[in-house]
Amino acid sequence: MSHTSDNESSLKKLLKRLLMPWSRLSSKAPLEPVTVTDLLDDIPGGDTNLLPVSATENDLEVVVPMWPVSNPRPGRPELLKLFWDEVEVDEESWEVPVQPRDLILSVPKDKLTAGPHVLRYEVTNASFDTSLSEPLEILIDLQSPVLGADQGLLTVAEDAEEIVRDGLTERYLSNHDQRLRTQVPGYTTPKAGDTVIYYWDTEPFAEMEAGEHTLTSEDTTKPIYIDFPGTLVRERGDGDRYVYYAIKDRAGNISALPRPLKLSVSAGLRALPLLSIEQTTGEQDNLRLALNDLVPPLLIKVPAEAVVYPDETLRVEWGQPADPGYYSTSNEYLGRARQFEVPEDKVAAQGATTIQVNYVVSGDKRHDYHSPPVGLAIASLSRGLPQVQLEGVRSQIFKLSEAVERNHVTLGTWKFMAEGQWVDIWVTGTLGNGQEAEPHQVLKNYPVTVDDVENGIDARNDAVVLKSYLSTLLLNNPFTVHVNVSFNQGHSWVKFPILSPQLQA
């Protein structure tokens, strides 16, 4: 792996040797250097103009910038030559105007060897005048990182004797900031841009990635640590575990895998079986709930096999904290052990969505234990929804001649109706000239009140359709009263049955 100052001195010597004749030939301003799109972006402390290993698997594409003056013509061509370490590797000539696609040249794959290289080009115009370009210095690194002592074996950086004696325990994690810190033995040679990829396996070399860290220039001057968080340790279970890493340099070369550090883990991972939800169908971790058929209460049951100690708290999580119907409780339902009720409004708020439901054991002052989540698809409420009513409608006919100025709109109660739900009611129709009328808003984001839950919407007589609006509509034609209800403060809406009476004089 080209990680020493030898690269820099070699490149300087190569440039001096290759460019000495060039400097004698060129007495005018050099042309702009070529562009190699595959080059990696430079980073602080890293190699300059580094070519990734992947770019050496095929011929290397080189883009030559168009020179300032070009006038090829029949019998008077222009000639372009591309040089790699002063060896000509590609050539093009034209007797017609040069096109952008003509400026894409290549370096053969067999030239892409390890070490520093120099790219440049020459242009000979129709007057046989040759112009030289600025050189572009390129570095190719094909050497994999060489691991450090003891076949690159990680060492435990804190209280290693406790790990040897007891294994990796819950107590150890609690006393060490909920993590296991290990140290990477020094390798040849750390450089900015190197990536340490680390693994935590249940079987040797199963390559179960646990994370990665890319070194900065500052990282290369101090010990390199890998911290394995307690959450990861517990997620991957108790038993013998194999911990190791790989080094991938910025060019893409990757080291051999080191000898793994074997750990005996007993970090308190508990058996937390899936919960169950009454009145649902489906598989254990993929359930379905039909709101139309639900009969409250909806109960969540935590299995008896779940380990919960007397000084710990058990709670259920209905959805995620960002969900509109999120709910969490530790209160058991009517004294029934490990059974928890989800309020009707929280259930209804999740209609037409899929949520995750799980339970959490906590109380040891160190960390929580989360059960595997159960996916629950909740079908939206679609049956038994009341149809909106409009004062003055008889036998699906509304007569303007018999109407009052303020015609009341009412809406009956519905299943899972609750305080705080939103109601939209509006009217649409056709104007006398045949155009669509602007909608007439009756209620907009109206919050359901306690009285509404008892008596239905318009218990206070403030939902009305104005006769003056209806008078603008086309006679002997239907108009429509629409209703949408949101069970979750506007995140989603349920359409209720419409009313479409015919408007008559």
N, C-alpha and C positions, 0 to 999 in steps of 0.2 A: 504494500500500500504506500503510495508516494506521499508520506506525511513528514518528511524531513526537509531541512534547508538545502539538501543536495539538489532538489528540483529547481530551486531558484538559481543556484550557481550554474547548473547545467544549462538552464534556459538562457542565462546571460552569455555564456560561452558560445552556445549555438547561434544566438542572434549576432554576436560579434563576428563570428566566422562567416555566416551566411550573408550578412548585410554589408560586409566590407566592399565587395565588388559592386554591389548595388549603389552604395554611396558615391563611388567613383563615377558610375555611369550617369546618375541623375543629377542634373544641375537646376532643375525646376521644382516647383512645389509638387509633392507626391499626391497621387490620387487617394481618395478615401479608401479605407480598408474594406475587405469583404465582410459580409454578415453570415454567421452560422447560427441558424435559428435554434438548433438543438443545444447550444451552450446553456449551462445553468447560470442563473442570476448570481452575481457576486454577493457574498455576505461578509460582514466584519470578521476578520481573522481567518477566513477561508481562502482556498486557492482561487486564483483569478482565471477567468475563462476556462472553467473546468467542463470537460465533455462527459456526459453520463455514459456509463457502460452500454446502455441500451442503444446509443447512437453509433456504436462501433459494430453492430451486428449487420449493417448494410452499408452501401456506399454513402458517404457523408455529403449532404446537400450544402452547397455554398452559393450564396447570392452576391453577385458583383454589382455594386452601385453604378448607375449610368454615369459615364464620364462627361465633362462639360461640353466638349466639341466633338460632334460625330457627323461625318458626311460620306459614308460609303456609296459607291456607285459602280456600275459595270466596268470591269477592268481595273478598278481602283478600290480593292477591298480594304476593310478594317479587320485586324487580327487581334484576338483576345487569347492570352495564355494564362493558365492558372498553375502556380508553383506550390508544392508542398515540400518544405525543407530544401528549397532550390532545385527540386526535381519537377519537371513539367508533368502534370497529371491530367490536364484537360485542355482542349483548345477549340475555339470557334472562330469562324470568319464569315463576313457578310459583304455582299455587294448591293444590298438593299438596306433601308433604315432598320436599325436594331430594335427589336421588340422586347418588352419586359420578360417574356418567357425565355428569350435567348440568353438572358443573363444568369440563368440558373445552371451552375456547373456542379461537378462532383469530384470527390476524392475517393479513389477505389478503396474498398474495404480492407484489402491487404496492406494498405499504407497506415492504417489506424492502429499503430503499435503504442505500447506504453511509453510515457515520457513526454517531455515538452516538444512542441512542433511549431513551425511558422508557416503561415499561409500568406501569399501575396499574388498579385497578377500584373501582367504587362499589357498595354494596349498600343498597337501600332496602327496609326491612322493612314488615310489614303495617300498621304504625302510621305509615307515611310518614316514618320517621326514616332519614336517609342516613348511612352510615359509609364512610369513605375508607380505602384501603389504603396501606401503605408502598409507595413506588415501587421498581421494579426497573430498574436501569440496564443497558442492553445495547449492545454495540459490534458493528457489522457492518463487516467489512473486505473490500472487493471489488477492491482494487488489487493487482496482481501486483508482486512485487519487481522493482526496476529495477537491471539489472546495472551493474557498474563500468566502468572505463576499458578502451579497446581492445576493445569489444564483449564484455567479460567474459572475455577470454582468460586462461587459467591461465599462471602463470610458474613456471619451475623455480627452487626456493628455494636449492639448493645446487649449486655448481660448474656453473652453466648453460653456461659456455663449453665444458666437456667434452662435454656433451650435443650442443651445436651442432657440435663438431668430430668426435666419434666416434660419436654416437648413444648410445642407452641400451644399454650393454654389460653383460656379466656382471661385468666388473671394476668398473664403476661401482656396481652393486648391492652387490658385496662390500665396497667402500670406504665405503658409505653405509648401513650397518646393514640391508642387504637390503631397501631400499625407495627409491622415488622420491618426494621431497617436493615438492609444488607449492603455490603460494599463490593464494588467491581474491582478485581485486581488490575493493576496498571497494565495497559496493553500498548502495542507499538502502532502508531503513536496517536493519542487523542487529538482531534482537530475539530474546529468549529464546523458544524453541519453533520457530524457523526450522529447517528441515531441508535440509542440503546433500546432494543425491543426485548421485553421480558415476559416470562411465562410462569404459570402456576398450574402444574399438571397433576392429574389424578393417576396417570401412568407415565413412565419415563418417555420423554420426547413425543408426547401427544401434541405438542405445540399449541396449547391452549393459551392464547395471548392474554396478558393481564394489563398491558399498557406499553407505552413507549415514551422516550424523552430524547429530544434533539439537543445536542450540546451547543452552548454558546462559546464564544472565545474565552469568557471568564471561567466556564466550567472546566476547561482543559488544564487549568493551573491548580486545581484542588481535587480532593477525593470525589469519586463518582459513587453516589448512593442510589439504591433502588428501594423505595418505600412501598410495601404491599399493605394496603389498607385492611383494617379488620373486617369491613363489609365484604370485601373480596374473599378473605380467608373463610368467613362463615358461609358465604354463598357457595363456595366450592367444596364445602363439607369437611368432616373429620376423617382421619385416617392418614396413611402415608401419602405425602405430597412431594412433588419434585419441582424444584425452583431453579431457574437458570435464565439465560439471556442470549442475545446475539447482537453483534455490532455491525451496523450497515453504514458505510461511509457515504459521503455526499454524492459520490459518483455512482453509487449503487452496488458496490462490492460488499458482500456479506461474509462475516466470519464463519468458521466452523462453530457448531454448538459446543459449549463447554461441558465439563462434567457437572451433572446436576447436584444441587444441595438437597439431600433427603431430609424431610421434616416429619415428625410424628405430630399430627394436629388433633387437638381435642379442645376446640375453641367454643364449645357450648352450642353448636348448631343443633336445633331441636327439630323433632318430627312435628311439623305443623300441617296436618292434612287439610285438604280443601274443605271450605265451608259448604253448606247446602242452603238453598232458598226455597221456602214452601211455595206451592202453586206455580212452579216453573217446569219446563220440559227441556229435554236436550241432554247433552253429555255433562260429565261432572264439572269440567272447566269451561264449558261453552253452553250456557243456558239461555232460555227464551221465556219471556213473560208477556202475556196478553193482558193489557189493561182492561179490555172489554170484559174479561172473565174474572178479574181479580175481585176477591171478597176480603176486605180488610179484617184483621190486621195482616200485613205482610211480615213474616218472621224470617230472620236469618239465624241459622243454627251453626254453632261452632262445635265440631266433633269432640267427644269425650277423650279421644286419643291425643288431642293437643295438650302439650305440657304447659301448665300454668301453675306456678307456685303460689302458696297462700299470700305472700306479701306483694304479689304482682297484680296489675290491672289488665283486664281484657276489654278491648274495644273493637267495634266493627267500623269499617270505612265503606260508605256507600258512594262510589264514584271517587273522583280526584278533587283536591281543593279548588281547582279552577273551574270545575263543572258547575253549571247553574243550580243543579239539585243536590250538590254535595251535602252529605250528612255523616256525622260521626257520633257514636254514643257508647257509653260503658254501662248504661242502665239496663238491666235484664228485664224482660217483659213479665210483669205480674209474678215476680219471684221464680220464674222458670229458669233453671240454671242454663247458662250459655245460649239463651235465646234472646234475640234483640229485635224490636219492632222498628220498621222504617215508616215514618209518618206518611200519610196519604199524599200530602202536597209535594213531598220530596220524590215520591214514586212518580206522580203525574208529571213533575218537572223534567223527568228523564224520558218522556215518551218520544218514540221515533229515534232513539239513540242507542248506542252500545256503550256500556260503562264497565268498569272493573270494580269488583267487590272483594274485599279481603278483611282479615282481622289482624290485630296487632297485640302482642304481649309486651308489657313494659313494667318497669318498677324497680329494676336492679341498679338504677342510677348510672348505668354504663351505656346501654344501648337498647333499642327496641328490636323485637323479633317480629318480622312481617310474614304472614302466611302467603303462599302462592295466590295470585289473584284469580278470580273467577270472572270470565267474560259473560256479561248479561245483556242480551238484545231485548229491548223493551218496545213492543209494538204500540203504536199510538192509539189513543182512544178514538173510536170511530162509530160506535153504536150508542143509542140512547141519548143523542145530543138534541137539545130542544131547538125547535124552529122559531126564529124571531117572529114577533107579531107586530102589526101596525094598526093603530086605531083607525077605524073607518073602512077597513077591508072586510067585505062580506062576499062570500062565495067567490073568492079570488078576483074581486072587482073593487076598485077604489073610485068613488064618484067625487069629482071636484066640487060639484054643486052642493054636496052635503058635508064637505070637509070644513073643519075649523082651521084657524091659522097655524096652530101648533098641534100636530098629530103625534100622539105618544107612541113610542116604540118600547116594547117590553121583550124580555128574554127570560125564560124559566131557568130553574137551577139544573145542574148537571152533576154527574158522577165526579167525585174528587174536586168539586168546586171548593175554593178556599180563598180566604182573605189575601189580597196582594196579587192575585192573578190579573192579567191585563185583558181588556176587551176593546176591540175595534168594531164599530158599526158604521156603515156608510151606504149611500144610495147611488145607483147609476141608472141612466136611462138615455133616451134619444130625444134630441131637441125637435121642435116643430119643423126645422129646416132639414131634418134628416141627419144632422151631425151628432156625434156623441157629446152628451152634456158633461160638464165638469162634475166629478163626484161630490155629493153632498155629505159632509162628515157629520155623523150624529155623535159618536164617541170616538176618541182617539187615545190609545194607551190608558184607558180608564181602569183604575185599580179597584178590584172587587172589595167591597166592604163587608163587615159582619152582617149588616142588614141585608145586603144582596144575597149572601149565602142562605139566609132564612127565607127571603121573599122573592128573589130573582132581581134582575136588572130593571131599573126605573122605579124602585121603591120610593124614590124621592121626586119622581115626575120631572126629571131634567133631561131625558132622552127623547127628542122630538124630531119629526120631519116637517119642515115648513111648507105650508100650502103654496107660498110664493115660489118655492123651488119647483114643486110639482106642476105648477101652472105653466112653466116654461117647456114642459115635456110634450111629446107627440101624443095626441089623444088616440084612443082605441089601439093602444100599443102597451106592452108590458114594461114596467120598470122593476128594478131589483133592489132588495134590501139584503146586504151582505153582513156576515158576522165572522170575525176571526178571534180566537181566544189563545192567549199565550199562558202556559203554565209555568214559565220560567223567565219572566220579566223581559220578553222580547227576543230571546235567543232563538225560539222557533214558535210557529203558530199552527193552530188546528182550525181547519175550516168547518164551520157549523152549517146546518141546512139553510139555504137561502129562501127568501119569500119573493115571488115574482107575480104580483097582481096586475091586472089590466087597468089602465088609466082611462076613465070615461068622464065626459063633461058633467 
